[in-house]
Each structure stands twice: as structure tokens, then as C-alpha cells.
């Protein structure tokens, strides 16, 4: 569902799947370098040390593991061929899994309400 939404919102095969439009219709495609630059500025401004783009790799693998995504899929998404994915997994408590699922449901509802597509 999320990929279909991204393809629909991109509006053109020349646009990246991750991007956004301003009210005037100007499209901003999110690239790895641009996002990294913006995030590094935000982290510096907020005095957050030790956070990097690599933190998303850890977070993404951990989230998928907590949501019972098959290990094979986690390995494929992380481009891991060995069990080194285990080094990235930070296990969630039951309370954290419950809270995460509730937040994901709220996010999905916001997307549906904003796009009127659900």
C-alpha cells in the first residue's frame, strides 16, 4: 500500500519515490545526500551527538524484526548475506512494540486523511 501511494504521489517516472510538492506545485525529490545534509544540520542544532544515517539502518532492521517481518526480508533489504544483521537488531519490549504499532496506525490514518485515498 505504501509503495503504491508513493508511486501515485510521484506523478512521473522521472521523480524519485521519496519527495514532496510545495503548494505552488514545485517538486522536491529527496536524495540521500540532501536528506543526510538536512538531518546533520538538525542533529547539530539539537545537540544530538552520535546519530548518523547509519542509525536508520539499525532502526529499520530493529523495527522490522519487532513487527515479525521474516529475517530473510530484513537481510534482503539490508543487503546482508550472512547473519551479521543480528548485530543491528535492538529488540523491542512488548510495550514498545505495542506503542510502535499504535504510532504506525496513527501515521497511516493521517496519510489516508491527507490524501483521501483510503
N, C-alpha and C positions, 0 to 999 in steps of 0.2 A: 504494500500500500504506500509506504513512504517513497519508494523509488518511483512509482507511477506519479505521485504528487510532484516530485522533483522534476521529472521529465515534462509534465504539464506546465509547471511554473517556468521552466527554462525557455519555452516558446520557440526555440530554434536549436537545430543540431549543432550550431557553432558556439552556443553558450555552454558553460560548464553546468553540471547538475547542481552545484552549490553556488548560489548567488542571490541577488535580490534586486528589486526595482525601486527606484525612488518614485514619489508621486508624479514627477514630471515624465516618467517613463524611461529614465536613464537606467541602464542595466549595469550592475557591478558584479563581475564574476569573481568568486572567491578563489584565489590561488594559494598554494602552500606558502609561498614567500610573503604574500601580502598578509595573510592571516597570522603567520608567525611574527611578522613585524608589529602588527597591531596588538597581539597578545603580549609580546615582550614589553611594549610600552605600558600596557595596562598593569602588568605584573610589577614593573619597576615603580610606577606611580603608587601602587598599593603596598609597596614594600614587601612583596612576596618574593622570597628567595627560594631557589631550588626547584622552581617549576619550569618545565620546558615542554616543547612539543611532544617529547617522549612520554610525558605524563599522560597524554591522551591514549597512547599505546597501552600503557598499564591500565588505565581506567576503562578503555574499551574492552580489553580482554577480561578484566575482572567483572564488568557489568554483564557481558555475555555469559560468563561462567555462572554468575549468580542467577541469571534468568534461564538456566538449564539449556543453553544453546549447545549443541553437540561439539565436543572437543575438536572433531575433525574440521568443523566450520571455523572455529576460533583459530585453529592452526592455519587454515587456508587464508583467512582474512589477514592474519599477521605474517604471512609468508614464512611460517615455521614448518620445517620438515621433521624436526626432532622434538623431543619433549621439553625443549628449552622454554616453551610457552609457560611452563609451570613456574618459571622464575618471575613472570609478570603477574600472576594471579594473586590478588589480595582478596581473601574470602570475606564475604559479607555476612553479618549476623542475620538471623531471621528477621529481626526488627528493621534492619537496613534494607533487606530485600522487600519487605512489605512497604516501607516508605518509598523506595525506588519505584516500585510498581505503581503506587498511587501518584507519584510525580509524573511518570510516563503517561498515565491515563489523563491527567490534567493537561499535559502538553498536547496530547492527541486531540482532546476536546477543544483546546484553544486553536489548533490548526484547522480543525473542522469548522469551527465558528467563524474564523477569519476568512476561510476560503469558500465556505458554503458548499463543500464538496462531499460531505459525509451524510 
